[in-house]
Amino acid sequence: MIFFRRKNLYNRKGLFRVWKTFETLSDLKRTHPDKLDYDQPTVFERIENSKAIAVPGYNPQGLFLGSYWRDLKTRENGRKEHGFYWDVYEHHRRKEQLFSEVNKWYDFLMCHLHRTDHHQHQYGDPSISTYDEEKLQDLYEETDDLAGRIVGFFEEDYDYIIFMSDHGLPTEKEHNENAFYSCNKELFGDETPHITDFHDKILELTEK
């Protein structure tokens, strides 16, 4: 996940009423929440000039999840290589959305890039048939290059650039209790933050 901040800029924010209407008409039961499910304002409502790109739990996820499971099904039938959807389409689409000049006009921008998580689970577990060290090494190198591109693209426009993982996977079956993050400026001192600590920190930074 990536967070950005910039001051006193123009706001352009979309609404997802079409999806809500579709849900109502079709009586569709969603298993993943989005921003329409919350009674309280999220950080994106509290920071007026903000934007969320493919953020789980906020942006509607139904369409991409459907494509994801179809991708898994094609693997079972031997029609396409596992990960085709993420590698060939979804990851590139999110990067295109992120590297838009329009995104330099927000006080706060967050983009979720799921490919790293997907590859780690599918290719990083020695106990499953898809384990592939070469794919993981390629992923790490590509992710490092992507981080450099992000910094180069946004560093003149944003005060804070934060790269964050929700929990990491230090062993095959255990997650870290705290978020891993890297920032161009100090945020928490010597403390190791929990992922929920970023909510108040982001609001604090955007109020300065």
N, C-alpha and C positions, 0 to 999 in steps of 0.2 A: 504494500500500500504506500501511496505517496501523498504527502500533504504539502500545500503551498500557502503562502500568505502574501497579500499585497494591499496597500492602503488606498482608500478614497477613489475607487474606480467604478465604472459603469456596470450595472447588473443586468444579465440576461439569464433568465431561469425558465425552464420548461415545466409543463404540467402533464400528468399522466391520466387525465380523465377518460381518454378513449379506452385505456386498459380497464379501468374501473367499470365503465359501461359494459364492456365485453364480458367481464366477470359476472355482472348482474344479470345480463341477458342469457348467458349460457349456464348460470348456476355453477360456475367453475370453482372447485375447492382448491385453494392454493396451499401448498405445504411450506412455502418460504415467504416470510413477511417482507413487506416493503413499506415505503413511507406512508402509504395510505392506512396502515394498520395502527399507527401510533397516536395516542391521545395527547402526548406531550411533544413540544417542538424539539426537533433534533438539532444538532450543531449547524446543519445546513439552513434551517429556518432561523436560527438565532443569529447567524452571520448572513445578512441579507444578500450581499454580493458574493455568492458562493456557487460552486458547481460540483456535482458528484458524477463520476464516470464509472459505470458498471460496479457500483459499490454494493456488496451483498447486504441484505437487510434494509436497503434503502431504495435502490433502483429496482424496478420490476425485473424479476429473473426468469419468469416462466418460459419465454421463448428461447433463451440461451440454454437453459437446463434441458429443454426438450431436444435441442440439437446435440447437446452433450451426450445424452443417453442414446440417441440415434447413432452417434459416433461409436459408442461402446458396442452397440448391437452389430454394426457393420464389421467390427473386429471379430466378433464371434462367428460371423458368417464368412469371414475370410475375404471380404471385398475391399477393405482398405486397412492400411496400417493403423494400429492403435495410436491415438493422439492426433489423427488427421485434422479433426475439427479445430483443435486448439492451435496446432502448429501452422496450418495452412490458412485458416480464416480468422478465428476469434482473436488470437493474440495480435495479429497484424491490424485488425480493425480497431482494437483498443489503443494501439500505439498511434495510429492515424488520428484517432480522436484526441489523444493527449497532445500531440505535437501540432496544435493549431494555434495560430497567432492570436485568435480570439481568447484563448485560455490565459493569456498574459494580462487580461483585464480584470481578473477576479481578485478579491481579497483572500479567498480561500478556495483551493481546488484540491480534490482528492480523486485519485484514480486507482482502481484495483486491477492488478495484473495477475491473473490466476495461473498462468502457464507454469510458473516456477513451482507452485504447490502441486499442480497436476503431475508434472514430471517427477517430482520428489517421491510422491506416493506410488506412481506407476513404474518408475524405473529405479528407485532407490531402495527397494525392499528385496534383499537376497532370497527371501522365502517364496517369491512369486516368479512366474515364468517370464515376465516382462523385464526383469532386472537387467540393467544395462549401464555399466560404468562409463562407457564412452558417451552415451547420451547425456548422462549427468555432467560429465566434464564439459561437454559442449554447452550445456545449459548454463553452468556457472560462468563460463567465459562470455557467453552472449549476454547474460544478465549484468555482468560487470561492465561490458561495453554500453549497454542500455542506460545504466546509471550515469555513466560519463556523458552520454548524449543528453540526458535529462538535465543534468547540472549545466552543461554548456548552453542549452536552449533557454533555461529559466533563470539563471543566476543573476542577470542584470535587472530582472523584473520583480523578484521576490526576496523578501528578507530572510525567510526560513524555508529550507528544503529538507524534508524529512522522509527517509526511506524506512519502512517499518514492516516487520513480519508479525503475524498475530501471535505465534507461539514457538515456531521452530520445531524440529524433530530430532532431538539429540540421540535418541535410540529408536529402534523400530516401532515400539509401542508406547512411548512416553512423550508427552509434550512439555515444554518449559512452562512454568507458571507465569513468567513475565515476558513481555514483548521484547523482541530484538529491534533496535532502531539505530539509525545513524543520522546525524544532523550536522549542518554546516556551522551551527552555533550551539553552545551549551544550553540544555533544557532542564535537566533534573539534578545537576551536580553529581555527587557520588551515589545517589540513590538509583536503584534499578526499578523502573516504573512498571506497573501493570498496564495492560492495554487500555483499561478504562481510565487511567490517569491522563491520557491524552485529550480526553474531552474537555476538562477544565483548563488544561494547558493551552489548547488551541484557542479557546475563548479568551483566555488571558492575553495571548499574543496578538489577537486581532483587535483587542480593545486599546492597545498601546498607540 
